[in-house]
Amino acid sequence: MQEPTCPKCGSAMEEGFILDDTYGGHVPTEWAEGKPRRSIWTGVKIAKEARHPMTTYRCRGCGYLESYAVPD
């Protein structure tokens, strides 16, 4: 696969992820379908099938970030 280039400055981009600090650990950020619904216990109700892992690219030149939810 060809390395992506930055849409802002044209430099090479590197793959990574956005870190989410949680109680007792760290996890990669996920994208969730639909509007958030409040939950007293967890903050937000989310169905498992509505969650999608994300990949984020960072420009080596200007630092621009671009994220993608991994398709099913």
C-alpha positions in Angstrom: 0.0 0.0 0.0 1.2 3.5 -0.9 2.0 5.8 2.0 -0.7 8.5 2.3 0.3 12.1 1.7 -1.0 15.1 3.7 -3.9 17.0 2.0 -2.6 20.3 3.6 1.2 20.3 2.8 1.8 17.2 0.7 4.3 15.6 3.1 4.3 11.9 4.0 1.8 10.8 6.7 2.5 8.0 9.3 -0.2 5.7 10.8 -1.0 5.7 14.5 -4.0 6.1 16.8 -5.4 8.6 19.3 -5.0 7.3 22.9 -8.0 7.3 25.2 -7.2 7.2 28.9 -9.7 5.2 30.9 -9.9 4.0 34.5 -7.0 1.7 35.0 -5.6 1.7 31.4 -5.3 3.1 27.9 -7.3 2.1 24.8 -7.4 3.3 21.2 -10.3 5.6 20.3 -13.3 4.1 18.5 -16.0 5.7 16.3 -19.7 5.1 17.3 -22.7 5.2 15.0 -25.7 7.5 15.7 -26.3 10.1 18.4 -25.1 9.6 21.9 -27.7 8.4 24.4 -27.0 9.1 28.1 -26.4 6.3 30.6 -26.3 6.8 34.4 -23.8 3.9 34.7 -21.4 4.3 31.8 -22.0 7.9 30.6 -23.1 6.9 27.1 -25.1 3.8 25.9 -23.4 2.1 22.9 -24.3 -1.1 21.1 -21.3 -3.3 20.4 -22.1 -3.5 16.7 -22.2 0.3 16.5 -18.5 0.6 17.5 -15.7 0.8 14.9 -11.9 1.0 15.4 -10.2 4.0 14.1 -6.9 4.6 12.4 -5.3 8.1 12.5 -2.6 9.4 10.2 -0.2 12.3 11.3 1.6 14.4 8.8 5.4 14.3 9.3 5.7 17.9 8.0 2.9 20.0 9.5 1.3 17.7 12.2 -2.1 17.6 10.6 -4.2 14.6 11.8 -6.7 12.7 9.7 -8.8 9.8 11.1 -10.7 7.0 9.5 -13.2 4.5 11.0 -12.2 1.0 9.8 -14.9 -0.3 7.4 -16.8 -3.5 8.2 
